[in-house]
């Protein structure tokens, strides 16, 4: 606020000095300066009003504009009479909205009063008809700038819920179509403050709150964590929450305007006139809950104070009929509804599960409960995840919205699992641990899920299932892409985690798919879905008493390649099979050559036969085309004999195709060891920022450390990779603990 006031005073003083004291001439500010909320590097939007009788008008205007241009400040300007300005407002909605926020700066104030009154009259007379145009302008912005409530890098001005939307609400309130509510009045300065400090810190007219600016903006706003460091999470959370408040209010406003327009067009209204005692139509949906004018409201004789189930009964009616809860109904329920007894009555729990089971309509309903403070009354832990950012950019939503979306996605599986109620609750709670400190969010979340399940009145076995869903919600995707499915230990790991329960395995499978769908397209693929389905099938077979199959031997085709005794490369579908003399360096050189040919390796299986290494790589072409096997073989031959210059070529490739640096790329690589997740081997995971030649460098480092790689699995997401290697010593033994520190040091140096 102080920054805006100081800027406003400075601009006003400067501009007043530029405007000559001439009768019939006035300088008017519109835009940010007109609203007395300029940002440091925003342009100036000025109108020079005149009465049509000022002599030397061009020279007078130039005497104002040129000093502004000379200062380097961007300027949007016009010179008009009051009549001309009003005429433009009638034809141009953007100009009209700007004039609604106009403010007199200097000169003849007698021109300003009539202009303001006439523009306001024009807007109030036409707002209902032009509201659709304003709505369309907003939707166009949202397509380009996204939803500010969920973005890691929101556009503070143009995203959905941003400053322009708050200004649209103010304009609609000026037309007396809606209210400019107290929550919006509180949210608006949050966005203004963040934008002002963003401008000041970047030194330019920047409206996108980029990751690299989060710390600086948090510091400028005086937001620090317990260690005295800039609290970027709290800063972003406040921005996301403000955008969410504005967006919700604007949704309610459009609904109100559309309902009023629909009522005005009603044939009954036209037939009988506005004085006809018709009243709104009310359709019963549930006990004390009715639909009216496209919203869910309470029946006239409903008494929230005496009905502990009314909140969720109304929410269920809204979700099942895909209708919004009316704002007045939400306010009344928030003010009057008593707390739900603990444990929850069975009907309350059933209504809550039914809301979740409605699918996508449930998201809107539960969001509205949250806006009214009712969701946290039911689940106090919800406060910890509300508007909490997910710093992995593959996530489309903040934690709270992601949980709602996951439950909505899970609704399509409710006829395919034995306990749909537990699936829906588990999906709603699976990431609840992200709102709390303490390490692994799955472990932390399981503790909270257990308490929530008990509060809901679930039976002990059902509480255990919901707890397990939260604890193990990453079990299937992480295992499928980071562990060797052909290793019997992998399947046993999953079977042990579900404690022999096929029902829990099915619930986890459904949760995994719903979680991925709610996260975003970058986390799912046919390849990943196939791996998870295969893992589930193998785990189910073990649960039914079958022994896991032994790791497959080399197949006939690979055996034939090996027995030829010559370097060979075959490419078929998404597989590359390479046969080469078995010696140290074959794996990393092959990985490097495949990277040069723009193939991303998903997994590698290493077999030996007749003195030959036969390595099978599952690959994905980076640019959609598979290379010529003959060219790959030629390059591999030169890489193996040391004449290719592999390292230099990989560096050139990485420089030519530099990828956007992901969040956290500045952090050092991390190495993790797993002793009980492989048969006769050790699993070592290497986590780091992705790069084209990374797999080549990691496998080279492992070979320098005297390790044999039996298989490798590569998982990449949002520019960060987790490479899992099944390794042994040269004599085929697991890696001794005493050797690991030296190996880690070699890996982090690459």
C-alpha positions in Angstrom: 0.0 0.0 0.0 2.8 2.4 0.9 4.5 1.9 -2.4 1.4 2.6 -4.4 0.6 5.8 -2.4 4.2 7.1 -2.8 4.1 6.4 -6.5 0.7 8.0 -6.9 1.8 11.2 -5.1 5.0 11.3 -7.2 3.1 10.9 -10.4 0.4 13.4 -9.5 2.9 16.1 -8.5 4.9 15.6 -11.7 1.9 15.6 -14.0 0.4 18.6 -12.3 3.5 20.5 -13.1 3.2 19.6 -16.7 -0.4 20.8 -17.2 -0.8 24.5 -17.9 -3.6 26.4 -16.1 -5.8 26.7 -19.1 -9.6 27.1 -18.9 -11.4 24.2 -20.6 -8.4 21.8 -20.3 -8.0 18.9 -17.8 -5.7 15.9 -17.4 -7.4 12.6 -16.4 -5.7 9.4 -15.4 -7.2 6.0 -16.2 -5.9 2.5 -15.6 -3.7 1.9 -12.5 -3.0 5.6 -11.9 -6.7 6.3 -12.2 -7.4 3.8 -9.5 -4.6 5.2 -7.4 -2.7 1.9 -7.5 0.1 2.3 -10.0 2.9 -0.3 -10.2 6.5 0.9 -10.6 7.0 0.0 -14.2 3.4 0.1 -15.6 2.6 2.5 -18.4 0.7 5.6 -17.9 -2.8 5.9 -19.4 -3.9 9.5 -19.7 -6.7 11.4 -21.3 -6.4 15.1 -22.0 -10.0 16.5 -21.8 -10.9 19.8 -23.4 -14.1 21.7 -24.1 -13.4 22.2 -27.8 -12.5 25.8 -27.5 -8.8 25.6 -26.4 -6.5 27.2 -28.8 -3.1 25.6 -29.6 -4.4 22.3 -28.4 -1.8 20.2 -30.2 1.1 22.2 -28.8 -0.4 22.0 -25.3 -0.7 18.2 -25.6 2.8 17.9 -26.9 4.1 19.9 -23.9 2.6 17.2 -21.7 3.4 14.0 -23.7 7.0 14.8 -24.7 8.4 15.0 -21.1 6.8 11.7 -20.3 8.2 10.0 -23.4 11.6 11.6 -22.7 11.5 10.0 -19.2 11.3 6.6 -20.7 7.9 5.8 -19.2 5.5 4.0 -21.6 2.5 6.2 -22.3 -1.0 5.5 -23.7 -2.7 8.8 -24.4 -5.7 10.4 -26.1 -7.1 13.9 -26.5 -10.9 14.2 -26.4 -13.8 16.3 -25.5 -16.3 15.0 -23.0 -18.7 14.1 -25.8 -16.0 12.3 -27.7 -14.9 10.3 -24.7 -18.5 9.3 -24.0 -19.0 8.2 -27.6 -15.9 6.1 -27.4 -17.2 4.5 -24.2 -20.4 3.6 -25.9 -18.6 1.7 -28.7 -15.5 0.3 -26.9 -16.0 -1.8 -23.8 -12.3 -1.6 -22.7 -12.3 2.2 -23.0 -15.5 2.4 -21.0 -14.1 0.2 -18.2 -11.0 2.4 -18.1 -13.1 5.6 -17.8 -15.0 4.1 -14.9 -11.7 4.2 -13.0 -10.7 7.6 -14.2 -9.4 10.2 -11.8 -8.8 14.0 -12.2 -5.2 14.9 -11.9 -4.9 18.6 -13.0 -6.6 21.4 -14.9 -10.3 22.3 -15.2 -12.2 20.1 -12.7 -15.5 21.2 -14.2 -14.9 18.9 -17.2 -14.3 15.8 -15.0 -17.6 15.7 -13.1 -19.9 15.6 -16.2 -17.6 13.0 -17.8 -17.7 10.6 -14.8 -21.5 10.9 -14.4 -22.2 10.3 -18.1 -19.8 7.3 -18.4 -21.4 5.8 -15.3 -24.9 6.3 -16.8 -23.8 4.7 -20.0 -22.4 1.7 -18.1 -25.4 1.2 -15.9 -27.8 1.5 -18.8 -25.9 -1.1 -20.9 -24.1 -3.4 -18.4 -26.6 -6.2 -18.6 -26.4 -6.3 -22.3 -22.6 -6.0 -22.4 -21.9 -8.4 -19.5 -21.5 -11.2 -22.0 -18.8 -9.3 -23.9 -17.0 -8.7 -20.6 -17.2 -12.4 -19.7 -15.8 -13.3 -23.1 -12.9 -10.9 -22.7 -12.2 -12.7 -19.4 -12.3 -16.1 -20.8 -9.9 -15.2 -23.6 -7.4 -14.0 -21.0 -7.8 -17.2 -19.0 -6.9 -19.4 -21.9 -3.6 -17.6 -22.3 -2.8 -16.9 -18.7 -4.3 -19.9 -16.8 -5.9 -20.1 -13.4 -4.1 -18.0 -10.8 -5.4 -20.1 -7.9 -3.2 -23.1 -8.9 -0.2 -21.8 -10.9 3.3 -21.9 -9.6 4.0 -18.9 -11.8 0.6 -17.0 -11.9 0.1 -13.9 -14.0 -1.0 -11.5 -11.3 -2.8 -9.3 -13.8 -4.3 -11.6 -16.4 -4.7 -15.1 -14.9 -8.1 -16.2 -13.8 -8.7 -14.6 -10.4 -6.1 -11.9 -11.1 -6.3 -8.1 -10.9 -8.3 -7.7 -14.1 -11.0 -10.1 -12.8 -11.2 -8.1 -9.5 -11.5 -5.0 -11.6 -14.3 -6.6 -13.6 -16.1 -7.3 -10.3 -15.7 -3.7 -9.3 -17.2 -2.6 -12.6 -20.1 -5.0 -12.3 -20.7 -3.6 -8.8 -20.7 -0.1 -10.2 -23.5 -1.1 -12.5 -25.4 -2.4 -9.4 -25.5 -5.9 -10.8 -23.4 -7.6 -8.0 -21.7 -6.7 -4.8 -17.9 -6.0 -4.4 -17.7 -8.3 -1.5 -15.5 -8.1 1.6 -13.5 -11.2 0.7 -12.6 -9.7 -2.7 -11.8 -6.3 -1.1 -9.3 -8.2 1.2 -7.9 -10.3 -1.6 -7.3 -7.5 -4.1 -4.5 -5.7 -2.2 -2.6 -9.0 -1.8 -2.3 -9.2 -5.6 -1.5 -5.5 -5.9 1.3 -5.8 -3.3 2.8 -8.8 -5.0 2.7 -7.2 -8.4 4.2 -3.9 -7.1 7.1 -5.7 -5.5 7.6 -7.9 -8.5 8.0 -4.8 -10.7 10.3 -3.2 -8.2 12.5 -6.3 -7.8 12.7 -7.1 -11.5 13.1 -3.5 -12.7 10.5 -4.0 -15.5 6.8 -4.3 -16.1 6.6 -8.0 -15.2 3.3 -9.5 -14.3 4.2 -13.2 -14.2 5.4 -14.2 -10.7 8.2 -16.5 -11.9 9.9 -19.0 -9.6 13.2 -17.2 -9.5 11.5 -14.1 -8.1 9.6 -15.8 -5.3 12.2 -15.3 -2.7 12.8 -11.6 -3.5 9.0 -10.9 -3.5 8.5 -12.7 -0.2 11.4 -10.8 1.3 10.0 -7.5 0.0 6.6 -8.3 1.5 8.2 -9.1 4.9 7.3 -12.8 4.8 10.0 -15.0 6.5 10.0 -18.5 7.9 11.2 -19.6 11.3 14.8 -19.6 10.2 14.6 -16.1 8.9 14.6 -17.1 5.3 12.2 -15.6 2.7 9.0 -17.7 3.0 8.3 -18.2 -0.7 5.6 -20.9 0.1 3.6 -18.6 2.3 3.9 -15.8 -0.3 2.7 -18.0 -3.1 0.0 -19.4 -1.0 -1.4 -16.0 -0.2 -1.4 -15.1 -3.9 -3.1 -18.3 -4.9 -5.6 -17.9 -2.2 -6.4 -14.3 -3.3 -6.8 -15.4 -6.9 -9.1 -18.2 -5.7 -11.2 -15.8 -3.8 -11.6 -13.4 -6.7 -12.3 -16.3 -9.2 -15.0 -17.7 -6.9 -16.7 -14.3 -6.5 -16.6 -13.7 -10.2 -18.2 -17.1 -10.9 -21.0 -16.3 -8.4 -21.4 -12.9 -10.1 -21.7 -14.3 -13.6 -24.2 -16.8 -12.3 -26.3 -14.1 -10.7 -26.2 -12.0 -13.9 -27.2 -14.9 -16.1 -30.0 -15.9 -13.7 -31.4 -12.4 -13.7 -31.2 -12.3 -17.5 -33.0 -15.6 -17.7 -35.8 -14.5 -15.4 -36.2 -11.3 -17.4 -36.6 -13.3 -20.5 -39.2 -15.6 -18.9 -42.4 -15.9 -21.0 -44.5 -15.8 -17.8 -42.8 -12.5 -16.8 -43.5 -11.1 -20.3 -47.1 -12.3 -20.2 -48.1 -11.0 -16.8 -45.7 -8.2 -16.3 -43.2 -7.7 -13.4 -46.0 -7.3 -10.9 -47.4 -10.9 -11.4 -47.3 -12.8 -8.2 -45.5 -15.8 -9.7 -42.4 -16.2 -7.4 -39.5 -18.4 -8.3 -40.0 -22.1 -9.0 -38.7 -24.4 -6.2 -38.0 -28.1 -6.8 -37.5 -30.4 -3.9 -34.1 -32.2 -3.9 -33.8 -33.7 -0.4 -35.2 -33.0 3.1 -35.2 -29.2 3.6 -33.2 -28.7 0.4 -34.6 -27.3 -2.9 -33.5 -26.0 -6.3 -34.3 -22.5 -7.2 -33.1 -20.3 -10.1 -30.4 -22.8 -10.9 -29.0 -23.0 -7.4 -29.4 -25.2 -4.3 -31.1 -23.4 -1.4 -32.7 -24.3 1.9 -36.4 -24.9 2.2 -38.3 -22.1 3.8 -38.8 -23.9 7.1 -35.4 -25.5 7.3 -33.6 -25.0 10.6 -29.8 -25.5 10.3 -29.4 -25.1 14.0 -31.3 -28.3 14.7 -30.0 -30.4 11.8 -26.4 -31.7 12.0 -26.7 -33.4 8.6 -28.1 -30.5 6.7 -24.7 -29.2 5.4 -23.8 -32.5 3.7 -27.3 -33.3 2.7 -27.4 -30.0 0.8 -23.9 -30.6 -0.6 -25.0 -34.1 -1.8 -28.1 -32.6 -3.5 -26.0 -30.0 -5.2 -23.3 -32.5 -6.4 -25.8 -35.1 -7.6 -27.8 -32.6 -9.5 -24.7 -30.7 -10.8 -26.0 -27.4 -9.3 -24.1 -24.8 -7.2 -25.0 -24.1 -3.6 -26.3 -20.5 -3.4 -24.0 -18.0 -1.6 -26.7 -17.1 0.8 -27.3 -20.8 1.7 -23.6 -21.2 2.4 -23.5 -18.1 4.6 -26.5 -19.3 6.5 -25.0 -22.8 7.0 -21.7 -21.4 8.0 -23.4 -19.2 10.6 -26.0 -21.6 12.0 -25.0 -25.2 11.4 -23.8 -27.0 14.5 -20.6 -29.1 14.5 -21.0 -32.7 13.3 -20.7 -35.1 16.2 -17.6 -37.2 16.5 -17.6 -40.0 15.3 -19.8 -38.9 12.4 -23.3 -40.4 12.2 -23.6 -43.0 9.5 -25.9 -40.8 7.4 -23.5 -37.9 7.5 -20.7 -40.2 6.3 -22.9 -41.7 3.6 -23.8 -38.2 2.3 -20.1 -37.2 2.3 -19.1 -40.2 0.3 -22.0 -39.6 -2.1 -20.7 -36.0 -2.7 -17.3 -37.5 -3.6 -19.0 -40.1 -5.8 -20.7 -37.5 -7.9 -17.4 -37.0 -9.8 -16.5 -33.7 -11.3 -19.6 -31.8 -10.0 -18.3 -32.5 -6.5 -15.3 -30.3 -7.1 -17.4 -27.1 -7.4 -19.5 -28.1 -4.4 -16.6 -28.9 -2.1 -14.8 -25.8 -3.2 -17.8 -23.7 -2.2 -18.0 -25.4 1.2 -14.3 -24.6 1.6 -14.9 -20.9 0.8 -17.6 -20.8 3.5 -15.3 -22.5 6.0 -17.5 -25.6 6.2 -15.0 -28.1 4.8 -12.5 -27.4 7.5 -15.2 -27.8 10.0 -15.6 -31.3 8.8 -11.9 -32.0 8.2 -9.7 -29.6 10.2 -6.6 -30.9 8.5 -7.8 -29.3 5.3 -6.6 -25.9 6.4 -3.0 -27.2 6.1 -3.3 -28.0 2.4 -5.5 -25.1 1.3 -3.8 -23.3 -1.6 -0.5 -25.0 -0.8 1.7 -25.0 -3.9 3.2 -28.1 -5.5 6.6 -27.2 -6.6 6.8 -30.0 -9.2 5.5 -28.3 -12.3 3.8 -31.4 -13.6 1.0 -30.6 -11.1 -1.8 -28.5 -12.5 -3.3 -27.8 -9.1 -2.5 -26.8 -5.6 -2.6 -29.6 -3.1 -6.2 -29.0 -2.0 -7.6 -28.8 -5.5 -5.5 -31.9 -6.5 -7.2 -33.9 -3.8 -10.6 -32.9 -4.9 -9.8 -33.6 -8.5 -8.3 -37.0 -7.6 -11.5 -38.0 -5.8 -13.5 -36.8 -8.8 -11.4 -38.9 -11.1 -11.9 -41.9 -8.8 -15.6 -41.8 -9.1 -15.4 -43.6 -12.5 -13.9 -46.6 -10.7 -16.6 -47.0 -8.0 -18.3 -49.9 -9.8 -15.0 -51.7 -10.4 -13.7 -52.0 -6.8 -15.1 -53.8 -3.8 -15.1 -50.7 -1.5 -15.8 -47.6 -3.5 -16.4 -45.6 -0.3 -12.8 -46.2 0.9 -11.4 -45.5 -2.5 -13.1 -42.1 -2.6 -12.0 -41.2 0.9 -8.5 -42.5 0.3 -8.2 -40.4 -2.9 -9.4 -37.3 -1.0 -6.7 -37.8 1.7 -3.8 -39.3 -0.2 -1.7 -36.1 -0.2 -2.9 -34.7 3.1 0.6 -35.1 4.5 1.9 -32.4 2.1 0.4 -29.8 4.4 2.7 -30.8 7.3 6.4 -30.9 8.0 8.2 -34.1 9.0 9.6 -35.8 6.0 7.9 -38.3 3.6 4.4 -36.9 3.0 3.1 -40.5 2.6 4.1 -41.4 6.1 3.0 -38.1 7.6 -0.2 -38.2 5.7 -1.0 -41.8 6.9 -1.0 -40.6 10.5 -3.5 -37.8 9.7 -5.6 -40.1 7.5 -5.9 -42.5 10.4 -7.2 -39.8 12.7 -9.6 -38.5 10.0 -11.0 -42.0 9.3 -11.6 -42.5 13.0 -13.3 -39.1 13.2 -15.5 -40.1 10.3 -16.7 -43.2 12.2 -15.1 -45.8 9.9 -14.7 -49.3 11.3 -11.2 -50.1 12.5 -10.5 -52.3 9.4 -11.7 -49.5 7.1 -9.6 -47.0 8.9 -6.6 -49.3 8.3 -7.4 -49.4 4.6 -7.7 -45.7 4.2 -4.4 -45.3 6.2 -2.7 -47.8 3.9 -4.0 -46.1 0.7 -2.4 -42.9 2.0 0.8 -44.6 3.1 1.2 -46.5 -0.2 -0.3 -44.3 -2.8 3.0 -44.0 -4.6 3.8 -47.7 -4.3 2.6 -48.8 -7.7 3.9 -46.0 -9.9 7.3 -45.7 -8.2 7.8 -49.5 -8.2 6.7 -50.0 -11.8 9.0 -47.4 -13.3 12.0 -47.7 -10.9 12.2 -51.5 -10.3 12.8 -54.5 -12.5 9.4 -56.3 -12.9 11.3 -59.5 -13.9 13.0 -59.6 -10.5 10.8 -61.7 -8.1 11.8 -59.4 -5.3 9.9 -56.6 -6.9 6.6 -58.4 -7.0 7.1 -59.6 -3.4 7.7 -56.0 -2.3 4.3 -55.0 -3.5 2.5 -58.1 -2.1 4.1 -57.5 1.3 3.1 -53.8 1.2 -0.6 -54.7 0.7 -0.3 -57.3 3.4 -1.8 -60.0 1.2 -4.9 -58.0 0.4 -6.2 -58.2 -3.2 -8.8 -55.6 -2.3 -6.2 -53.1 -1.2 -4.2 -53.8 -4.3 -7.2 -53.0 -6.5 -7.9 -49.8 -4.6 -4.3 -48.7 -5.0 -4.5 -49.4 -8.7 -7.6 -47.2 -9.1 -6.1 -44.5 -6.9 -2.9 -44.5 -9.0 -4.8 -43.9 -12.2 -7.0 -41.2 -10.6 -4.0 -39.5 -9.1 -2.2 -39.4 -12.4 -5.3 -38.0 -14.2 -5.7 -35.3 -11.6 -2.0 -34.4 -11.7 -1.6 -33.7 -15.4 -0.7 -35.4 -18.8 3.0 -35.3 -18.2 2.8 -38.1 -15.5 1.0 -40.7 -17.5 1.6 -42.6 -20.7 0.7 -45.9 -22.3 4.1 -47.1 -21.3 3.7 -46.3 -17.7 0.1 -47.6 -17.6 1.3 -50.9 -19.1 4.0 -51.3 -16.5 1.6 -50.6 -13.6 -1.0 -53.0 -15.0 1.6 -55.7 -15.4 2.9 -55.1 -11.9 -0.6 -55.4 -10.5 -1.3 -58.6 -12.4 1.9 -60.2 -11.2 1.3 -59.1 -7.6 -2.3 -60.5 -7.7 -1.0 -63.8 -9.0 1.4 -64.0 -6.0 -1.4 -63.1 -3.6 -3.4 -66.0 -5.1 -0.6 -68.4 -4.3 1.5 -68.5 -7.4 5.3 -68.3 -7.2 6.9 -65.3 -8.9 8.6 -66.4 -12.1 12.4 -66.5 -12.2 14.2 -63.8 -14.1 14.0 -64.6 -17.8 17.0 -66.1 -19.5 18.3 -64.7 -22.8 15.8 -65.3 -25.5 16.5 -67.2 -28.8 16.9 -64.1 -30.9 19.3 -62.5 -28.5 21.2 -65.8 -28.2 21.5 -66.0 -32.0 22.9 -62.4 -32.1 25.4 -63.2 -29.4 26.6 -66.4 -31.1 27.4 -64.5 -34.3 30.2 -62.9 -32.3 29.9 -59.5 -34.1 28.7 -56.1 -33.2 25.0 -55.9 -34.1 22.2 -53.3 -33.7 18.6 -54.1 -34.3 15.7 -51.7 -33.8 12.1 -52.9 -33.6 9.2 -50.9 -32.4 10.4 -49.3 -29.2 13.3 -51.7 -28.5 16.9 -51.4 -29.5 18.9 -54.6 -29.1 22.7 -54.3 -29.1 25.2 -57.2 -29.2 28.8 -56.3 -28.5 31.9 -58.0 -27.1 31.5 -58.1 -23.3 33.9 -55.7 -21.8 33.9 -52.7 -19.5 32.5 -49.6 -21.2 30.0 -51.2 -23.5 27.0 -50.1 -21.6 27.9 -46.4 -21.1 29.1 -46.0 -24.7 25.9 -47.6 -26.0 23.8 -45.3 -23.9 25.8 -42.3 -25.2 25.4 -43.3 -28.8 21.6 -43.8 -28.4 21.4 -40.3 -26.9 23.3 -38.9 -29.9 20.6 -40.4 -32.1 17.9 -38.7 -30.0 16.6 -41.8 -28.2 15.6 -41.4 -24.6 16.2 -44.7 -22.7 13.4 -45.9 -20.5 15.0 -49.1 -19.4 18.0 -51.3 -20.1 18.3 -55.1 -19.6 21.8 -56.5 -19.7 22.5 -60.1 -20.6 25.7 -62.0 -21.5 26.2 -65.1 -23.6 29.2 -66.6 -25.4 31.5 -63.7 -24.5 29.0 -61.1 -25.8 26.9 -58.6 -24.0 23.3 -58.5 -25.4 21.7 -55.3 -24.1 18.0 -54.5 -24.7 16.9 -50.9 -24.4 13.4 -49.7 -24.2 13.5 -46.3 -26.0 11.4 -43.3 -26.8 12.4 -41.2 -29.8 12.7 -37.5 -28.7 11.5 -36.3 -32.0 9.2 -39.1 -33.0 11.4 -41.0 -35.5 13.6 -44.0 -35.0 17.2 -43.8 -36.4 18.7 -46.1 -39.1 20.2 -49.1 -37.3 23.2 -49.1 -39.7 24.0 -45.5 -38.6 23.7 -46.4 -35.0 26.0 -49.4 -35.4 28.6 -47.3 -37.3 28.7 -44.7 -34.5 28.8 -47.4 -31.8 31.7 -49.1 -33.5 33.6 -45.9 -33.4 32.6 -45.2 -29.8 33.9 -48.6 -28.8 37.2 -48.2 -30.5 37.6 -44.6 -29.1 37.5 -42.7 -32.4 34.0 -41.1 -32.1 34.8 -38.4 -29.6 31.6 -39.4 -27.7 32.0 -37.0 -24.7 32.5 -34.0 -27.0 29.6 -34.9 -29.2 27.3 -35.3 -26.2 28.3 -31.9 -24.9 27.5 -30.4 -28.3 24.2 -32.2 -28.4 23.3 -30.9 -24.9 24.2 -27.3 -25.8 22.2 -27.5 -29.0 19.1 -28.8 -27.3 19.3 -27.1 -23.9 16.1 -27.8 -22.0 14.4 -25.3 -19.6 16.1 -25.5 -16.3 13.7 -27.1 -13.8 13.0 -25.9 -10.3 15.6 -27.4 -8.0 18.1 -28.0 -10.8 20.7 -26.1 -8.8 20.6 -28.8 -6.1 23.3 -31.4 -6.1 22.5 -34.9 -7.3 21.3 -37.4 -4.7 22.2 -41.1 -4.3 20.1 -43.6 -2.5 20.8 -47.3 -1.8 18.3 -50.2 -1.4 19.5 -53.5 -0.1 16.3 -55.6 0.1 14.6 -54.7 -3.2 16.6 -56.9 -5.6 17.5 -60.5 -6.0 21.3 -61.0 -5.6 22.0 -57.3 -6.4 21.9 -53.8 -4.9 19.6 -51.1 -6.2 21.2 -47.6 -6.4 19.1 -44.6 -7.4 20.6 -41.5 -8.8 18.4 -38.4 -8.8 19.4 -35.2 -10.7 18.4 -32.6 -13.3 17.9 -34.3 -16.6 20.4 -34.0 -19.5 20.8 -35.7 -22.8 24.1 -37.5 -21.9 23.3 -38.1 -18.2 22.7 -41.8 -18.4 26.0 -42.3 -20.3 27.9 -40.4 -17.6 26.2 -42.2 -14.7 26.8 -45.7 -16.2 30.4 -44.7 -16.9 30.9 -43.7 -13.3 29.4 -46.9 -12.1 31.8 -48.9 -14.3 34.8 -46.8 -13.1 33.8 -47.9 -9.6 34.1 -51.5 -10.5 30.3 -52.3 -10.6 28.4 -54.3 -13.1 25.0 -53.0 -14.1 22.5 -55.8 -14.5 19.5 -53.6 -15.4 18.6 -49.9 -15.4 15.3 -48.1 -15.3 15.0 -44.4 -16.1 12.1 -42.2 -14.9 12.0 -38.6 -15.9 9.5 -36.0 -14.9 9.5 -32.2 -15.1 13.2 -32.1 -16.0 14.3 -34.3 -13.1 15.3 -38.0 -13.5 15.4 -40.9 -11.1 17.7 -43.5 -12.6 17.6 -46.9 -10.8 20.4 -49.4 -11.4 20.6 -53.0 -10.3 24.3 -53.4 -9.6 26.8 -55.9 -8.4 30.5 -56.1 -7.8 32.6 -57.6 -10.5 32.3 -61.0 -8.8 28.5 -60.8 -8.8 27.9 -59.8 -5.2 25.8 -57.0 -3.7 27.7 -53.8 -3.1 29.4 -53.7 0.3 28.3 -50.8 2.5 32.0 -49.8 3.1 32.4 -49.0 -0.6 29.4 -46.8 -1.0 30.7 -43.5 0.1 33.4 -43.6 -2.5 30.9 -44.6 -5.2 28.5 -41.7 -4.2 31.4 -39.2 -4.4 32.1 -40.4 -7.9 28.5 -40.2 -9.0 27.9 -36.6 -7.7 31.0 -35.4 -9.5 29.7 -36.3 -13.0 
